[in-house]
Amino acid sequence: MKTKMKQFINDYFKFPKTLLLHPFDGFEEFKRYKKGKLSVAIVFILLFAFFRIFQFQYEGVLINPNNPLELNSLQEIFSVALLIFLFTVGNWSVTTLMEGKGKYVEILMVTGYALFPLIVIGYPAVILSNFLTLEEMAFYQLLMGIAYALTGWMLFMGVLNIHQYGLGKTILAFIATVLSMSVMMFLGLLFFDLIQQFISFIASIYEELNLRY
């Protein structure tokens, strides 16, 4: 039992902290020695999806613009899944063309591990926001800003290390990834629009046949 607890702490706290504070050494262990785990990354992604729901519903009333009665949990989970899918596929596609060394699974794992600061800081910060005055909400916003900044830092350093890029090429890869995500979203919306028009066309033909016969 003690061994399992020690392994749990190492997998979910110590190693992600190493990636955050010592990214070059941490991602060296991540890539070369396969110390990262896909299961841990998936748990972090799920925790981030639940954090979106938690923040929507329980963020302090002084700063929360959302109506808890309008919460759609499935929509929040789907939006996180879609964002992760677009980023990982987009990054994998462009870095393949840019001779990146990272595999798709490694990109997915890096994305999951990068959410660690947001999870660790985000949940306590949302709870704290319920006990702050309006003037003190700047402290909450600062905490959330730090959480997102650290997540961005881990994601950037992760992409840099797993693809074995330099600074400039990593920035270029991120720009290309955003463009790739935009193209995929455009094509996806175009595809669903065509499907919707096709279904409407079939439905109108069916109604016309019913009226005639």
VMD Tcl script that draws the C-alpha trace (Angstrom):
set ca {
  {0.00 0.00 0.00}
  {2.81 2.38 0.90}
  {4.61 1.55 -2.35}
  {1.49 2.30 -4.41}
  {0.97 5.60 -2.60}
  {4.60 6.55 -3.22}
  {4.23 5.68 -6.90}
  {1.01 7.72 -7.10}
  {2.68 10.78 -5.58}
  {5.66 10.39 -7.92}
  {3.49 10.00 -11.03}
  {0.96 12.75 -10.31}
  {2.99 15.32 -8.35}
  {6.76 14.85 -8.28}
  {7.40 14.12 -11.94}
  {5.02 16.85 -13.25}
  {6.73 19.26 -10.82}
  {10.09 18.22 -12.28}
  {8.80 18.96 -15.79}
  {7.66 22.39 -14.61}
  {10.76 23.43 -12.65}
  {13.45 21.56 -14.59}
  {12.00 21.18 -18.10}
  {15.18 20.14 -19.91}
  {16.08 17.39 -17.45}
  {12.43 16.43 -16.98}
  {11.59 16.10 -20.65}
  {14.84 14.24 -21.22}
  {13.55 11.62 -18.78}
  {10.13 11.92 -20.38}
  {11.31 11.15 -23.90}
  {14.48 9.08 -23.55}
  {13.60 7.03 -20.48}
  {9.81 6.89 -21.12}
  {9.05 8.19 -17.63}
  {5.86 9.94 -18.72}
  {2.64 7.93 -18.63}
  {-0.30 8.26 -21.01}
  {-2.72 7.34 -18.21}
  {-1.50 10.28 -16.10}
  {-1.86 12.67 -19.06}
  {-5.43 11.48 -19.69}
  {-6.32 11.94 -16.01}
  {-4.98 15.53 -16.16}
  {-7.07 16.21 -19.29}
  {-10.17 14.85 -17.54}
  {-9.42 16.93 -14.44}
  {-9.11 20.01 -16.67}
  {-12.50 19.26 -18.23}
  {-14.03 18.93 -14.75}
  {-12.24 22.13 -13.73}
  {-14.06 23.98 -16.51}
  {-17.35 22.70 -15.07}
  {-16.25 23.45 -11.50}
  {-15.22 27.00 -12.41}
  {-18.46 27.62 -14.34}
  {-20.56 26.65 -11.35}
  {-18.54 27.56 -8.27}
  {-16.47 30.61 -9.15}
  {-17.13 33.49 -6.76}
  {-20.43 35.27 -7.44}
  {-18.68 38.66 -7.49}
  {-16.74 37.70 -10.61}
  {-18.67 34.81 -12.15}
  {-20.73 36.00 -15.17}
  {-22.24 32.54 -15.73}
  {-25.66 31.31 -14.67}
  {-25.15 27.91 -12.97}
  {-28.57 26.81 -14.26}
  {-27.25 27.13 -17.83}
  {-24.37 24.72 -17.23}
  {-24.04 22.05 -19.91}
  {-21.47 19.57 -18.64}
  {-21.34 17.58 -21.87}
  {-20.69 20.75 -23.85}
  {-17.79 21.70 -21.57}
  {-16.27 18.21 -21.80}
  {-16.72 18.18 -25.58}
  {-15.08 21.61 -25.97}
  {-12.02 20.44 -24.00}
  {-11.82 17.20 -26.00}
  {-12.13 19.13 -29.27}
  {-9.45 21.64 -28.25}
  {-7.04 18.86 -27.25}
  {-7.77 16.96 -30.47}
  {-7.23 20.01 -32.68}
  {-3.97 20.98 -30.97}
  {-2.44 17.51 -30.91}
  {-3.40 16.64 -34.49}
  {-2.41 20.11 -35.71}
  {0.96 19.98 -33.97}
  {1.64 16.43 -35.13}
  {0.80 17.31 -38.73}
  {3.01 20.41 -38.93}
  {5.93 19.00 -36.96}
  {5.96 15.91 -39.18}
  {6.62 18.25 -42.10}
  {9.18 20.18 -40.03}
  {11.17 17.04 -39.17}
  {10.01 16.94 -35.56}
  {11.08 13.93 -33.50}
  {7.93 13.68 -31.39}
  {5.25 11.05 -31.93}
  {1.53 11.76 -31.67}
  {1.27 9.94 -28.34}
  {4.12 12.05 -26.94}
  {2.39 15.25 -28.08}
  {-0.82 14.12 -26.37}
  {1.09 13.27 -23.19}
  {2.91 16.63 -23.19}
  {-0.42 18.42 -23.61}
  {-1.89 16.50 -20.68}
  {1.09 17.06 -18.39}
  {1.10 20.78 -19.28}
  {-2.30 21.12 -17.57}
  {-0.75 20.24 -14.20}
  {-0.26 23.86 -12.98}
  {-3.78 24.82 -13.99}
  {-5.22 21.90 -12.04}
  {-3.08 22.38 -8.94}
  {-3.63 26.14 -8.76}
  {-7.06 26.38 -10.39}
  {-9.21 24.32 -8.01}
  {-8.00 26.03 -4.79}
  {-8.19 29.43 -6.50}
  {-11.84 28.94 -7.47}
  {-12.69 27.91 -3.91}
  {-10.78 30.94 -2.59}
  {-12.71 33.26 -4.92}
  {-15.84 32.66 -2.83}
  {-14.20 34.24 0.23}
  {-12.69 37.34 -1.42}
  {-14.12 40.84 -1.62}
  {-14.41 42.64 -4.94}
  {-11.19 44.54 -4.26}
  {-9.37 41.28 -3.48}
  {-10.48 39.56 -6.71}
  {-7.32 40.88 -8.35}
  {-5.45 38.27 -6.29}
  {-7.65 35.52 -7.74}
  {-7.13 36.79 -11.27}
  {-3.38 36.89 -10.62}
  {-3.42 33.25 -9.47}
  {-5.34 32.18 -12.56}
  {-3.01 34.20 -14.77}
  {-0.01 32.44 -13.22}
  {-1.70 29.05 -13.70}
  {-2.34 29.66 -17.40}
  {1.15 31.11 -17.89}
  {2.80 28.06 -16.29}
  {0.63 25.76 -18.40}
  {1.74 27.63 -21.52}
  {5.36 27.39 -20.35}
  {5.16 23.63 -19.84}
  {3.47 23.12 -23.20}
  {6.07 25.25 -24.99}
  {9.01 23.53 -23.32}
  {7.44 20.13 -23.91}
  {7.04 20.73 -27.64}
  {10.57 22.14 -27.82}
  {12.09 19.09 -26.16}
  {10.14 16.20 -27.65}
  {10.64 17.50 -31.18}
  {14.25 18.52 -30.41}
  {13.75 22.01 -31.82}
  {15.44 25.28 -31.10}
  {13.62 28.36 -29.78}
  {12.83 29.87 -33.18}
  {11.63 26.63 -34.72}
  {9.40 25.94 -31.71}
  {7.74 29.36 -32.06}
  {7.28 28.70 -35.79}
  {5.79 25.27 -34.99}
  {3.25 26.88 -32.61}
  {2.25 29.46 -35.22}
  {1.87 26.70 -37.83}
  {-0.13 24.63 -35.32}
  {-2.59 27.49 -34.73}
  {-2.99 27.91 -38.50}
  {-3.52 24.16 -38.87}
  {-6.16 24.21 -36.12}
  {-7.94 27.08 -37.89}
  {-7.95 25.18 -41.19}
  {-9.31 22.03 -39.52}
  {-12.06 24.01 -37.79}
  {-13.01 25.68 -41.08}
  {-13.10 22.36 -42.94}
  {-15.07 20.77 -40.10}
  {-17.68 23.54 -40.10}
  {-17.87 23.37 -43.91}
  {-18.34 19.60 -43.76}
  {-21.13 19.78 -41.18}
  {-22.82 22.56 -43.15}
  {-22.76 20.40 -46.28}
  {-24.13 17.43 -44.33}
  {-26.92 19.61 -42.93}
  {-27.81 20.87 -46.41}
  {-27.76 17.32 -47.79}
  {-30.08 16.09 -45.01}
  {-32.42 19.03 -45.65}
  {-32.41 18.20 -49.37}
  {-33.27 14.55 -48.71}
  {-35.99 15.60 -46.24}
  {-37.55 17.99 -48.77}
  {-37.57 15.24 -51.45}
  {-39.22 12.86 -48.97}
  {-41.89 15.42 -48.09}
  {-42.52 16.12 -51.80}
  {-42.99 12.41 -52.51}
  {-45.39 12.10 -49.58}
  {-47.45 15.00 -50.89}
  {-47.60 13.54 -54.42}
  {-48.25 9.92 -53.48}
}
mol new
graphics top color blue
foreach p $ca { graphics top sphere $p radius 0.5 }
foreach p [lrange $ca 0 end-1] q [lrange $ca 1 end] { graphics top cylinder $p $q radius 0.2 }
display resetview
